[in-house]
Amino acid sequence: MTFGGKFADSLVVEQLDKLSVSFLVNDLEIRRGGVAPNMCFGLAKLGLRPVLVGAAGEDFVDYRSWLERHGVDCDSVHISDSKHTARFVCTTDSTMAQFASFYPGAMSEASMIELAPIVERVGAPTYVLVGADDPDAMKRHTDECRQRGYPFIADCSQQLAFAEGDLIRDLIDGAAILFSNEYESHVIEKKTGWSAAEVLERVDIQVTTLGKDGVRVTTTDGTSFEIPAAKDVAAVEPTGVGDAFRGGFLAALSWGTSLERAAQVGCVLAAYVVETVGTQEYDFTPVQFVDRVRLSYGDEAADEVAQFVS
């Protein structure tokens, strides 16, 4: 929601202990989101059929229909009997100050989900990505991946701000891939007490997004490289860009490409999101996507990607 005035004009510092204010907003926009659905949407746009795992409320019906129409398997989403789907509600004023609330709702039931029955239904997973979720669920799913031998990806993102070092260490240790942005990578080191080298010793691949500067990929065998962001990006709104990058990166890995090519595909998919308001409002044809890969990374990259998205 957007408030045309300034919140500050309605706040009296000496009376904040008695705060009770109301703002007449100009508009209301409802956007689809959530890190897991955002990633799944991106994977599906590139021709895969990702399996969404998480907890939602009975109000998930319309969102579920949207995701399934776009190729996402939602049959393993747990539906709560009593709670609404998690949501973020935010009002922004003319100075970009914000009042915001996050309602976890059904997310608190994600720890009830067992992965083994899902694997029995869909087959062995290429990866299980454990993204920001209820902390107990994140720990349970990471532990189950270790116990059952499912390759897992650690992507703590928003939960890093609240998690203690013991939990973060447990979520990362043994991951096939660790995703974070550059700031989050420093939070991981600070809270775990591990150096950058010690973090890398515990994962196979570390992928660090660098915003407008692209992405850095480092592996345990000493390989390290950076890929620049896609060219000619008309940035509008950054929400969901990291999720799209992950979707593109993982789609390309599933095709069997190199890490370099996967990073390029991730950067191109991310470009579509940053140019759009909303995390799942972007669209493109296979030809348009390949042309954008060609523009940013050259003919060889485009010709390889064209084999999988055309």
C-alpha positions in Angstrom: 0.0 0.0 0.0 1.1 3.6 -0.6 0.4 6.6 1.6 0.7 9.9 -0.1 1.9 11.9 2.9 4.6 11.4 5.5 4.3 9.1 8.5 6.4 11.5 10.4 3.8 14.2 10.3 1.4 12.0 12.3 3.9 10.9 14.9 4.5 12.8 18.1 7.7 11.6 19.7 6.6 12.4 23.2 3.4 10.3 22.7 4.8 7.2 21.1 3.8 5.1 24.1 0.2 5.9 23.3 0.6 5.4 19.5 -2.7 5.0 17.6 -2.7 6.2 14.1 -4.5 5.5 10.8 -3.4 6.3 7.3 -5.6 6.6 4.2 -3.7 4.8 1.5 -3.9 5.5 -2.2 -3.7 2.0 -3.6 -3.4 -1.6 -2.8 -1.3 -4.1 -4.7 -1.3 -7.8 -3.9 1.7 -9.6 -5.3 2.6 -13.3 -5.3 5.8 -14.1 -3.5 7.7 -16.4 -1.2 11.3 -17.5 -1.9 10.3 -21.1 -2.8 7.4 -20.2 -5.2 9.6 -17.5 -6.8 12.4 -20.0 -7.5 10.0 -22.7 -8.7 8.3 -20.2 -11.1 11.7 -19.4 -12.6 12.6 -23.1 -13.0 9.3 -23.8 -14.7 9.7 -20.8 -17.1 12.9 -22.6 -18.3 11.1 -25.8 -18.9 11.5 -27.8 -15.7 8.9 -29.1 -13.4 10.1 -28.2 -9.9 8.4 -29.6 -6.8 7.2 -27.0 -4.3 7.5 -28.0 -0.7 6.2 -25.9 2.2 3.1 -25.1 4.2 0.2 -22.8 3.2 -3.3 -22.1 4.3 -6.7 -22.8 2.7 -6.3 -19.4 1.0 -3.6 -20.9 -1.2 -6.2 -22.1 -3.8 -5.8 -19.2 -6.3 -2.0 -19.1 -5.9 -1.8 -22.8 -6.3 -3.8 -22.6 -9.6 -1.4 -19.9 -10.8 1.7 -21.9 -10.1 0.3 -25.2 -11.5 -0.7 -23.4 -14.7 3.0 -22.3 -15.0 4.4 -25.8 -14.5 5.0 -26.0 -10.8 4.2 -29.3 -8.9 2.2 -28.2 -5.8 1.0 -31.7 -4.7 3.4 -31.7 -1.8 2.4 -28.4 -0.3 1.0 -29.0 3.3 -2.3 -27.2 3.8 -3.0 -25.9 7.3 -6.4 -26.4 8.9 -6.3 -23.3 11.0 -3.8 -20.7 9.6 -3.6 -18.5 6.6 -0.6 -18.5 4.2 2.3 -16.4 5.3 2.3 -12.9 4.0 4.2 -9.6 4.2 2.1 -6.4 4.5 3.7 -3.1 3.9 2.7 0.6 3.7 5.2 3.1 2.1 4.9 6.8 2.4 6.1 9.6 0.1 9.6 9.5 1.6 9.9 5.7 1.2 9.6 5.2 5.0 7.7 2.0 5.7 5.5 0.4 8.3 5.5 -3.4 7.7 4.4 -6.6 9.3 5.2 -10.3 8.5 2.7 -12.9 9.4 4.2 -16.4 9.3 0.9 -18.2 9.6 1.0 -21.7 8.1 4.7 -21.5 7.7 5.0 -22.6 11.3 3.7 -26.0 10.3 6.4 -26.6 7.7 8.3 -28.7 10.2 5.5 -31.3 9.9 6.6 -32.1 6.3 8.7 -35.3 5.7 10.7 -35.4 2.5 10.8 -39.2 2.1 7.1 -39.6 0.9 7.7 -36.8 -1.6 10.7 -38.6 -3.0 8.6 -41.8 -3.3 6.1 -39.8 -5.3 8.4 -37.9 -7.7 11.7 -39.8 -7.6 15.2 -39.0 -6.3 15.8 -35.3 -6.2 18.5 -33.6 -8.2 18.7 -31.2 -5.2 16.6 -30.3 -2.2 16.9 -26.5 -1.8 16.3 -25.6 1.9 15.4 -21.9 1.7 14.2 -19.4 4.3 11.3 -21.1 6.2 10.3 -21.9 9.7 13.7 -22.6 11.4 12.6 -25.9 12.8 11.6 -27.0 9.3 14.9 -25.9 7.8 16.8 -27.9 10.4 14.5 -31.0 10.0 14.8 -31.0 6.2 18.5 -30.5 6.2 19.0 -33.3 8.7 16.7 -35.6 6.6 18.7 -34.8 3.5 21.9 -35.9 5.3 20.3 -39.0 6.7 18.8 -40.1 3.4 21.6 -39.0 1.1 19.7 -36.3 -0.8 22.0 -33.6 -2.2 20.9 -30.4 -0.5 21.4 -26.7 -1.1 21.7 -24.2 1.8 20.0 -20.9 1.2 19.3 -19.3 4.6 18.8 -15.8 3.3 16.3 -13.8 5.4 16.6 -16.2 8.3 20.3 -15.3 8.8 19.3 -12.2 10.7 17.5 -14.2 13.3 19.4 -17.5 13.4 22.2 -18.3 15.9 25.5 -19.6 14.9 24.8 -23.3 15.8 21.7 -23.4 13.5 23.5 -21.7 10.7 26.4 -24.1 11.0 24.0 -27.0 10.9 22.2 -25.7 7.9 25.4 -25.2 5.8 27.7 -28.1 6.7 27.7 -30.7 3.9 25.7 -28.6 1.4 26.3 -29.3 -2.3 25.7 -25.6 -2.9 25.6 -22.5 -0.6 23.7 -19.5 -1.9 24.0 -16.1 -0.4 24.5 -12.5 -1.3 27.7 -10.7 -0.4 26.4 -9.2 2.8 24.9 -12.5 3.9 28.3 -14.2 3.3 29.8 -11.9 5.9 26.9 -12.6 8.3 27.5 -16.4 7.9 31.2 -16.0 8.7 30.5 -13.7 11.7 27.8 -15.9 13.3 29.4 -19.3 12.6 32.9 -18.2 13.6 34.2 -19.7 10.4 36.5 -17.9 8.0 35.7 -17.7 4.3 38.0 -20.7 3.7 36.4 -22.7 6.5 32.9 -22.1 5.1 34.1 -23.3 1.6 35.6 -26.4 3.2 32.1 -27.4 4.3 30.3 -27.1 0.9 31.1 -28.1 -2.6 30.1 -24.9 -4.3 29.6 -21.4 -2.9 27.6 -19.0 -5.1 27.6 -15.3 -3.9 25.4 -12.8 -5.7 26.9 -9.3 -6.1 23.9 -7.3 -7.1 24.5 -5.1 -10.2 28.0 -6.6 -10.4 26.9 -10.1 -11.1 27.9 -13.2 -9.2 30.9 -15.0 -7.8 31.2 -18.8 -7.9 33.9 -20.6 -5.8 34.4 -24.4 -5.5 36.3 -26.5 -3.1 38.9 -27.5 -5.8 40.1 -23.9 -5.9 38.1 -22.7 -8.9 36.8 -19.1 -8.5 35.3 -16.8 -11.1 32.9 -13.9 -11.5 30.2 -13.4 -14.1 29.0 -9.9 -14.8 25.3 -9.1 -14.7 23.3 -9.3 -17.9 23.7 -6.3 -20.2 21.2 -3.4 -20.9 19.1 -4.0 -17.8 16.5 -1.3 -17.1 16.1 -1.8 -13.3 12.7 -1.1 -11.9 12.3 -3.1 -8.6 14.8 -5.6 -7.0 12.4 -7.8 -5.0 12.8 -11.5 -6.1 15.9 -11.0 -8.2 18.0 -13.4 -6.1 15.2 -16.0 -6.3 15.1 -15.7 -10.1 18.9 -16.0 -10.3 18.7 -19.2 -8.3 16.0 -20.6 -10.6 18.1 -19.9 -13.7 21.3 -21.2 -12.2 19.7 -24.5 -11.1 17.8 -24.9 -14.3 21.1 -24.7 -16.2 22.8 -27.2 -13.8 20.0 -29.6 -14.4 20.7 -29.3 -18.2 24.3 -30.4 -17.5 26.0 -27.1 -18.3 29.1 -25.7 -16.7 29.0 -23.6 -13.6 29.9 -20.6 -15.7 27.0 -21.1 -18.1 24.7 -21.7 -15.1 25.7 -18.4 -13.6 25.0 -16.7 -17.0 21.6 -18.2 -17.3 20.8 -17.1 -13.7 21.9 -13.6 -14.4 19.7 -13.3 -17.5 16.6 -14.7 -15.7 17.3 -12.2 -12.8 17.3 -9.4 -15.4 13.7 -10.1 -16.3 12.7 -9.8 -12.7 14.5 -6.6 -11.9 12.8 -5.0 -14.9 9.3 -5.9 -13.5 7.3 -4.9 -10.5 6.4 -8.2 -8.9 8.4 -11.4 -8.5 6.4 -13.6 -11.0 5.1 -11.0 -13.4 7.8 -11.4 -16.1 7.5 -13.3 -19.3 9.6 -14.1 -22.4 9.6 -16.5 -25.3 12.5 -19.0 -25.8 13.8 -16.9 -28.6 13.8 -13.8 -26.5 15.6 -15.5 -23.7 18.3 -16.9 -26.0 18.7 -13.5 -27.7 19.3 -12.0 -24.3 21.9 -14.6 -23.4 23.6 -13.8 -26.8 23.6 -10.1 -26.1 25.2 -10.5 -22.7 27.5 -13.5 -23.0 28.0 -14.2 -26.7 27.1 -16.7 -29.4 28.6 -19.8 -27.8 26.6 -19.3 -24.6 23.4 -18.6 -26.6 23.8 -21.6 -28.8 24.2 -23.9 -25.9 21.2 -22.5 -24.0 19.1 -22.7 -27.1 19.3 -26.5 -27.0 17.3 -26.5 -23.8 14.8 -23.6 -23.9 13.8 -23.7 -27.6 
